[in-house]
Amino acid sequence: MRDNQYLYILRNCFKQVENQVYIYDLEQKIAYGVKSFENNKPSGFRFNYSAVIDGFRIFLFGGLNNNLKLLNTLQEFDISTYTWKS
């Protein structure tokens, strides 16, 4: 996902069942990861989802979980506060 200055990279790690958000600054040409706190993580692993950015929010919908079960849920990542909501 991209806004005017940043590229947001949503990385899924299947073995560790972990999602990570990286931000690439297009002007400074550097990338950094968003620190995840125990109470600030997405509600589980997903892949093959749809994503869209709207203002300061990235929405993830659907996809598959680590058991290959089809998901029908929506998650939100707020890029102004770096927090997840389900």
Backbone torsions as a table, in degrees:
resi	resn	phi	psi	omega
1	MET	NA	149.2	-175.1
2	ARG	-140.6	137.0	165.9
3	ASP	-110.2	-159.2	-173.8
4	ASN	-68.2	-32.6	-175.7
5	GLN	-117.7	-20.1	-172.3
6	TYR	-123.8	147.9	172.5
7	LEU	-111.5	125.2	-178.0
8	TYR	-101.3	123.5	-177.8
9	ILE	-113.3	120.6	179.5
10	LEU	-101.3	113.3	-175.4
11	ARG	-107.6	131.4	174.8
12	ASN	-109.3	136.0	178.1
13	CYS	-119.1	103.0	-172.5
14	PHE	-62.2	-42.4	-176.2
15	LYS	-66.4	-36.0	-178.3
16	GLN	-96.9	-0.7	-177.3
17	VAL	46.1	57.9	-174.7
18	GLU	-137.7	139.2	173.0
19	ASN	-106.4	142.9	179.3
20	GLN	-136.6	141.9	176.1
21	VAL	-108.7	129.1	174.1
22	TYR	-115.5	145.8	178.3
23	ILE	-121.1	126.7	177.4
24	TYR	-108.6	119.9	178.3
25	ASP	-83.1	112.7	-175.3
26	LEU	-70.0	-26.3	179.5
27	GLU	-81.3	-44.9	-178.2
28	GLN	-87.9	-11.7	179.2
29	LYS	57.8	46.8	175.0
30	ILE	-132.4	153.7	178.1
31	ALA	-122.2	148.5	175.6
32	TYR	-149.1	153.2	179.4
33	GLY	-91.2	149.7	176.0
34	VAL	-87.2	126.0	-178.9
35	LYS	-68.9	129.1	177.6
36	SER	-101.3	131.1	175.7
37	PHE	-100.2	158.5	-175.5
38	GLU	-54.6	-39.0	-179.5
39	ASN	-91.9	7.8	-178.2
40	ASN	-131.3	62.8	178.0
41	LYS	-129.1	156.1	174.7
42	PRO	-62.8	161.0	-172.1
43	SER	-81.0	26.7	176.2
44	GLY	137.8	167.8	-179.1
45	PHE	-72.9	140.8	173.4
46	ARG	-152.2	150.7	173.6
47	PHE	-145.1	168.6	-175.5
48	ASN	57.2	37.4	179.7
49	TYR	-95.5	168.6	171.9
50	SER	-99.0	144.2	179.9
51	ALA	-137.1	146.0	177.0
52	VAL	-146.4	146.8	176.5
53	ILE	-106.9	135.3	179.6
54	ASP	-137.2	104.2	-177.7
55	GLY	64.8	-116.9	-179.6
56	PHE	-102.7	20.4	-177.4
57	ARG	-129.2	139.2	172.1
58	ILE	-109.8	127.0	179.3
59	PHE	-107.3	133.6	174.5
60	LEU	-114.1	132.0	-179.9
61	PHE	-132.9	140.1	172.4
62	GLY	69.0	-149.8	-177.8
63	GLY	96.3	-163.3	-180.0
64	LEU	-124.9	149.2	174.5
65	ASN	-93.8	-174.3	-176.2
66	ASN	-69.4	-11.6	174.3
67	ASN	-98.4	11.6	-178.7
68	LEU	63.1	25.5	176.0
69	LYS	-84.4	134.0	178.7
70	LEU	-67.8	129.0	-179.6
71	LEU	-99.4	144.4	177.5
72	ASN	-128.7	46.1	-175.2
73	THR	-124.4	160.2	-179.3
74	LEU	-119.0	133.0	173.1
75	GLN	-123.8	152.7	-177.1
76	GLU	-129.2	134.1	172.9
77	PHE	-116.2	120.1	-179.5
78	ASP	-88.7	113.4	-176.2
79	ILE	-79.8	-6.2	175.4
80	SER	-88.3	-25.7	-179.5
81	THR	-118.4	-6.3	-177.2
82	TYR	56.3	44.8	179.4
83	THR	-123.5	150.1	177.6
84	TRP	-99.7	146.5	172.1
85	LYS	-135.0	145.7	176.7
86	SER	-110.0	NA	NA
